[in-house]
Amino acid sequence: MLEKMNARGLTEITRARTSINLHTNNRSGVPGVSWSKQAHRWVARMSVHGELVLNKTFATFADAVAARTAMECALIKDDLLAQRRPSRKKGRLLSEDA
């Protein structure tokens, strides 16, 4: 059984990926990638349901973008796999005597 999808057939994570808008103060041009003045390095961040799932620093902008993109792809892949798994109903097994 597939998870409930919206009208366009998109699940929550996929919807989040397609609806990302850049903030007006974003200077890197990539959502979730920013420059840390304290560390003098690029930071890649991503949170899902309020939980930080990616928070790493990188020496180069390209490495930070690659890490952010890889995390997005992994989450979308996990979401798609979860849709294809059969749901298990909770319950007890009936005995043969019944």
Secondary structure by P-SEA (a helix, b strand, c coil): cccccccccccaaaaaaaacccccccccccccbbbbccccbbbbbbbccccccbbbbbccaaaaaaaaaaaaaaaaaaaaaaaacbbbbbbbbbcccc
